[in-house]
């Protein structure tokens, strides 16, 4: 195989792994609450800027700062669901979309007021580390992000399939009324699951930060990528969502390398539209 093509595919796979971790957070929340959070990418950006602030104030490496950002984002996620989303959970979908979009603008403008509008970078001990395998060059932070993403996806699969909390989450997803009759505190499960979905973004943010430029308005891009991965994967299939994110990462890398100019960035969206036309229920979704 051509070295450039192999390098491109590996790069796309590693990027897709980071995207997958972001998408799994939304997939987890959607499975239980049925809410599509259009501020999802902005919560990721919030976690990144908190890590940036910690590094600027205390020289704390992003990988270490996740010990602070994870519980903090989880608490923010729980409060967001409890006091903003839960009261309108049974409203029309447009109400929830408008609410989460409004939350997105609040987060963006809050970050703008605190950190300004200039792009910033967060230094890390692993930022410049590169793994050389023959003619291939792999950025160590991207490899760490991919391996962590795969590990967390496996842990999530085991928790949902083989633990008591996992059975409660699956029960609420399948039939909330029946779950309530069986003594499961449905609102509590939904709140904790939404908090976990937002908390995962703290890990994703720490993994993406080394060597990456961030700015307050980047959240929409990550939200769109997440939604694309969700739809490609059939919305509720965790394995499908993970693979959908990998497809987006590979398409993005191939488009950037092999298509001239900024036109290459269109490739992931073109593939997404093509899949929607051929398989409206996603790559692994079942026909209605």
N, C-alpha and C positions, 0 to 999 in steps of 0.2 A: 504494500500500500504506500502511496505517496506520503512522504514525511510531513509535508504541509497539511495534507488532508487529515492525517492521523493526529497531528498537533491540534488542529481545529476541532476535531471531534472530541478529543480529550478535554479541551478548554470548554467546549459547550456542555459536556457532561458534568464537569465540575461546577460551572455556573448554574446549570439546571438543578443540581443537588441543593444549592443554597436557595433557589427559588422554591424547591419542593418543601423545604422546611417552613417557609413563609406560608405556602398554600395549605400545608397540613394544619396550621393554626386556624385558618379560616374554615377549613373543612370540618374540624373538630367542633367549632362553635356552631356552624350551620347544621350539622347533623342533629344536634340536640335542641337548639333554639329555633331553627328554621329562619334565622336572620342572616341576610347577606350584608356584611358590614363594609360600606363604601369608605370608611375611614381606616380600614385595616392597614394600608400602607403608611398612613400618617402615624399610627401607633408604632410601627416599625421605625419611622423617622424619629419619633419622640425618644424611643429607646436608644437610638444611635447618638442623638444629641446629648442625652443624659450621660452616656459613656464618654462622649467628647468633653463634656463639662467636668466630669470626674478626672479625666486625664489631664485637662488643663489646670485643674485646681490642685491635684494631689499626685500627678504623674502615674496614675493607676492605669495599667495596661488594659485594653478593652476585654481581653480574655478573662481577666481577673474581676473587672467591674461587673461582669454578669451576675456575680453573687449579690450585688446591690440592685441592679436594674431588673433582674427577673422577678423577685418578690414585689418590687415597686410597681412594675407594669401589671403584674397579676392583680394587685390591689386596685389599681386604676381600672383594670378591666372589669373586676367584680362590681365596683361602684358604678361604672358606666352602664352595665347591664341592669343592675338593681334599680337605679334611679332615673335612667334615661330610656333604656330599651324595653325593659319589662313592662312599664305602663302602657306602651303602644304595641306590644308584641302581637296582639290580636287585631290590630288595625290593618287597613289596606296596605299592600306592599309599597305603594308610593309614599305613604307617610313615613315608613321606616327608611326608605331610600333618601327622602328629603332630610330626615333627622340625622342620618349618618353622614350625608354630604355636608350638612351644616356643621357637624362635629369635626369633619375633615378641615373645613375652612377655619374653625376656631383653633385647632391644633397648629395649622400652618401659620396663621397670623400670630399666635402666641410665641412660636419659635422664632418668627421674624423679629418680633419686638425684643426678645431676649438675646438672640444670637446674631441678628442682622441678616442681610440677604446674600452675603458673599459665601461662595463655596469654601468648605474647610476640610482638612484632613486630620485624622486621629493617629498619631504615631503608635507603633507597636513593635515589640521585640522581633516579631515574625514578619514584619512588613516586607523586608527585602530578601527574605529567604527563598531560595529556588532549588528545587530538586532536579538534577540532571540525570536522564536515563537515555544514554546514547545520544541521538540527535534530538531528543525531546526535552523540552523545558517545562516544568510544572511549578507554578507558584505554590509554595507550602501553605499559605493561608487558604487558598482555594481547595487544596487537598484536605486540609483539616475540616473545612466547612462541609465538604462532600461526605467525609467519613462520619462526622458528627450527625449530619442530616440522616444518613442511612441508619446509624445506631439509634437515634431518637425515633425514627419511623418504626423500627423493629420493636423498641420498648413500648411505643404507643400501641402497636398491634397486639403485643402480649398483654398489656394492661387491659385493653378493651375486650380481649377474648378470654382471659383466664383469671381475672380478679373480680372481687365483689363490686368495687366501684365501676369497673367496666361493664358488668352485668346491669347495674343500675342505669348507666348511660345508654346502653343498648335498649333497655326497656323503655326509657323515656323517648328515645328516638322512634321506636317501633309503634308504641301506643301510650301516649302520656296519660290518658284517662285510666287505662288498665294499670299502669304503673302506680298511679296515685291510689287506686283501690287496693293495691298490694302493700301499701304503707310506705312507698317511696316519696320522699319530699321533692317533688318535681321542680319547684322554683329554686330550691337549694342546688340540686344537681345541675340545672341550667346555668345558674350563676357561677358555680365553681368551674364548669366546663368552659364557659365563655372566658373566665379569668385565666384558665390554663391556655386557651387559644391565644390570648393576648400575651401571656407570660412567655410563650414559645418565641414570640417576636424579639424578646430581649436576647435570647440565645442567637437567633438569626442575625440580629443587628451586630452583635459582638463578632460574629464570624465574618460578616461582610465588611466590617470597618477597616481592617488593615489594608492600606494602600488604596482605599476608595475615597473619592471626593463626595461629600454630602452637602445638601442644601435643604432649607425648610420646605420647598415646594415639590420635592421629589416623590412624596407619598402617593400621588395619583398614579405614577408609572408602576409602582409596585402593586398597587391595588388592581390595576388592569391586568398585569401579568398573573396575579393570583387568581383573578376571576377566569382568565383564559385557561389556566391549569385546572381549575375546578370543573369548568364546562367540558374540557377535553377528557377529563377523567370520569365524567358522569355524575358530578356533584357530591355523591355520598360514598364513593368507592375510594378508600385511602390509597390502595395500591395504584389505582387508575389515576388519581390526582398526582401521585408521585411521578409516575411515568409521563403524564401530561406535562409536568414541569420540566422534566428532562428533555422532552421533545422541544419545548420552547427554548431552553438553553442552547441546545444543539443548533436549532434553526437560527437563533440570534448570532451564534459564532460563525456558522457557515455564511450567512448573509453578510456579516461584517467583513469577512476575509475574501469572499469570492464575488461579491457584487460591488461595483464601483460606487463611491460616494456614500451618502446617507441613505441611498435607496435600499441598501442591504438590510437596514433595520425594519423594512416593511415585511421581510420574509416570514417572521413568526406570525404576524397578523394575517398574511395571505394563507398560510397553512391552517390557521385557526378558522378562517372563513371557509376554506375548502372542506375541512372536517365537518363544520356545521351543515354545509350543503349536502354532504354525502352521509353523514351520521349525526343527525340532530341531537341524539341522546348521548353524544360523546364517543370516544374511542372504545370504551368498554361498557357503555350504558346499554340497558336492555330496551328494546323497542316497546312503546306503550301499547 
